[in-house]
Amino acid sequence: MSSLIVSLVIPSLNRAHLLRPTIESVLGQDYPLIECIVVDGGSTDGTLALLKTYGDRIRWVSEPDQGHADAINKGWRMSRGEVLAWLNADDIWEAPSAVRQVVAFLEERPHVDVVYGDCGNIDADGTLEGMSYVRDWDLAYAVKFHDHCIPQPAAFIRRAILEKVGFLDTRFYAMDKELWWRIGLHGAIQRIPCLLAHARSTSGKSHDGPQMAEDCVRLARHFFALDQVPPELMQEKRRALSNAYLRGVDYAYLFGPHWLLMCKYTLAALIVDPSNVPFLARRLGRFLFRRRGQGRTPAGGTRLADKPAASLREKADRPASHSNMQ
């Protein structure tokens, strides 16, 4: 039996009606060494009464924080596990064997720092609607095409790599994507071909399209300012920035549409890398010939953008802060 402790953090604010299935999916795992920590931002909806029913089976704290990433970082600092993860307060692990499979994978591959698997998309009632976009990890591809192939609920991280590169950066909406890219410069990320989690799509989540669009460009510029970026990847900077603007167009459309911002970012993508015109033209063509309802990405992960750009699903339906979760 492995001695690895897995610490799971659940950030939450006023999600009592969905929090129980999340906690139960953790407690229902057949791997015994799991630490479950709920970091609540000061809920007033019955969350605390729910948490108290679990006694010493979970740890929890309820106090104001600075948002989603701050809550997760707080929970990780409270934890004692060698493997860390987080679930939003409406997502679930695949029970009962997700953690056991991850631990076995990591035990056999001590060089792997992050492991992730497949992730289902479920509705508010827990009905499977489709599967999240996923592909094998490739840092150069992820950065060049602003790709997000790691479904966060299905990802597990060794504490050692987090202590090396740092925890979540609270400045970014897509804090998980920023973390994967940062870890990719220093460690090994690998996919395990099995279902590990489910991400729930629910009403009540708000999204700031312009903020998400801006975040794409900020993230790309931030990455290329890091000292550890290898020369061969640095050569792709202009193409990566161009595609970051195009990813911003995706979000401005999905959570709008914000036509002026879409035009601005499309022009910026062209200016940054004129050689990206053929790819840009294909994307714009698909925008023009799709109705808005068809353009929104269903749970199955249908893409607006031509391959090799990633699925528009990315983490577009994941909240960035507690305020998005209300």
N, C-alpha and C positions, 0 to 999 in steps of 0.2 A: 504494500500500500504506500502510495506517495505521501510525503510529508509537506508538500507544497500547500501553503495557505492561500486561498483566493479571496480577495477583499472586493466586495461589490458596493458601490455607492449609488444611492438613488436620490437625486435632487428633486425637491418637490415644493409646490406652493399651491394650495387649494385644489388638490387633485384627489381628494378622498375617494370619490366614486370610481376611480381607476387604479388607485394605489394598491389595493388588496391583491388583485391578480398579479401585479408585478412582484410583490413580496412573496406570494405563494409560489411563483415560478422559481424563485431563488431557494426557498425552504424545501421545495419539492425535488431538488436535485439529489441524485444518489451518490454524489461525492460528499464526504462528511466534513471536510475542512474548508468551510465557506463562512466568511464573516460578512454580514449584511448590515450596512450603515445607511440610514435615511437621514439626509440633511435637509431639513425643512426651513423654508424662509420666513416662517411666522404665520402659518395658515390659520384661518378662522372658520373653516368649513367642516370641522369634525375630524380632520386628519390626526390631531393629537390623541383623540379618544381611540381612534383605530390603532395607532401605533402602540398605545398602552396595552392593548389586548394581546400583544405578542410577547409581553414580559421580557425575559432575558434571551429570547431567541434572536432578537435583533438589537442593534444599538441605534440610537437616534438623538438628534439635537434639533431644537426649533428656535431660531433667532434670525434677525435680519442679516442679509448678506448682500453682496454686490452683483448678484446675478448667477446665471447657470454655471459658468465655468468656475467662478469663485466658490460656489457650493461644492462642486465636485472636488476641486483642489483641497478644500477644507476636510472633506470626507477622507480623501486619500492620506492626508497628513495624520488623521486620527487612526488610520488603519495599521494593521501589522502584517498584512499578507505580502508574499513574494510576487504574487500576480495580482494586478489591479484591473478593474473594469468599472463601467457605469451603465446604468439603465435609466432612461427617462421614466418619469412616474406614470407611464401608460404602456411602456414596452415590456416584453417578457422574454425570458430565456425559454428555449425548448426543453421541456422536462420529459424524462428525468435525467438525461445523459449528457447534456451539453458540456457541463464543466468537467465531467470525468473524461470526455474525449479530448478536451483542450489540454488538461493536465497530462494525459498520456502522450499527446503530441509534443508538448514542451519537454517532458522528461526524456523523450527519445532524441530531441533536437536542442541541446543546450545552447546552440549558437543563435537560435531564433529569439528575437526580442518581442515581436508582436505576432500574434496569430489571429486570423479572422476566418469566418466561415460564411455560409449562406444565411440570408435573413428573409423571412416571409413578411408580407404586408397584410395586416389584419384590420378589419373595421372595428367600430366601437363595441360590437358584440363578440369580437374574437373570431369572426369568420375569415378564413384565408381568402384574400382577393388576388394575390399574385406574389411575385418574388422581386426583391430589390435587385437593382443592377449590381453586378459584381464581376470582377475579372482578377486574374493573377496580378500580384503587385509588380510594378515597374516604376521606379521613381522618375526616370526620365520621361516616360510617357505621361505619368500623372501631372508633372509640372508643365510639360510642353503643351498639353491639351487641356489643362486645368480640369483634370479628370478626378472624380471621386468614386473610387471602386471599392472602398472599405465601408461596409454597413456598420456603423458604430455600435449598435446593440450586440453585434456578433463579434466584437473585437476584445482581445485580452492582451494586457501589456505587462511585461516584467518590470517590477519596481526598479531594478538596477538601471534600466535604460532611461526611465523617467528621472531618476536621480542624476543621471549624466547630462541629459539634455534640458531638463526642466519640465514642470507640469504644464497644464493648459494655459495658453496665453489669453488672458481675459479681454484683450483688445479686439479680438476677432469674433465675428458672428460664426464663421465656420471654424471654430476652435479645434474641432477634431481633425479637419483637413490640414490645418496648419501644423498640428502635432504629428500627423503621419509623415508629412514632408520633412519635418525637422528630424524625426527619428530615422527616416530613410537615409539621411546623410551620415548617420553614425552606426546604425544597427541593421539587423535583418528582419524583414517583414515577410510573412508567408501565409498563404491561404490553405485552409483545411477544407476538403471537399465534403462538407456535411452541414446539415441545418442546425444552427446554434441559437437562433433568436427570431423574434417577430417584432416588427415596428408597427405601432397602432396609428391609424389615421383617424383623428377625431375632430369634431367641430370645436370651436372656441379658441383655436390657435390663430394668432395674428402674425402677419409677416410684412416686413418693411421691404418692398421691392427695391427702392433706391438704395437703402442701406446694404442689402445683400449684394446688389450690383457693385457698389463702391468697394465692398469687402473683397470681391474677387480681384480687383486691380491692386488694392492695398496688400493683399496676401502675396501676389506675384512679385510686387516690388520688394516687399519685406524679405521674401525668400532669396532673391538674387542679391540682396545686400549682405547676406550671411557670408562669413569668411570661408566656410567649409564647402561651398558649391564647387564641384569639380570643373576644370576648364572645358571639357567636352559638353557639359550641360550649360555652362555659361554662354557657349556659342549659340544656344537656342533661346537666349533671353528675349530677343525681339519677337520671335514667333510665339513664345509663351505669353508675353504681355499682350500681343494681339489677340490671342485666344482667351486671355483673361477678360478682355473687354467684351468679346463675343459671349462669354459665359455670363457676364453682367447683363448683356442684352436678353439672354434667356430669362433671368430673374426679373428684369424690368417688365418683360412681357407676361410671365406667369403670374406675378403678383401686382398687376396693374390692369391693363397695360399702361406703361408710362412712355408714350410715343416719343416725346422730346428727348428723354434720356436714352431711349433705344437708338435714335438717330445720332445723338452725340457720341455714344459708345461705338456705334458702327463706324463712324468717321474716324474715331481715335484708333480703332483696330486697323484701319486702312493706312493711316499715317504712320503708325508704329512699324508696320511690316507690309509694305505694298505687295510683296511677293505672295501674301496670303489671300490675294484677290479671288482665285478660283474657289478656294474653300469658303470664303465669305459669301461669294455669289450663290453657291449651292444652298447655304443656310438661309439666305434672304429669300431665295426662290421658294423654299419650303414654308417660310413664314407667310409669304404672299398668297399661297394656294391652300392654306389651312384656315378653317374657321376657328375662332377662339376656343370653342369647346373641344375641338379635335386636337388643338395644340397643347392643351393641358395634359400633363403626363399622367396616365392612369397607373393603378397600382402595379401593373405588370412591367412598367419601365419603358414604354414606347418612347422613342427619342424624336425630338424635333430636329436635332442637329444630325448631320451625316456623320457616320463613323469616319475618322477616328475620334471625334469629340465624344465625351462621355454622355451617359444618359442624363437627361434633365432632372431626373428624380434626385440625383445626388443626395444632399441632405436638406432639400428644399422644404420638407415638411417637419423638420426638427426645430424646436424652439431654441433660441440663442440665449434667452434670459428668462428668469422666473416670470417676468411680466408677460412674456409670450405664452406662458402656460396657463394663464387664467382664463 
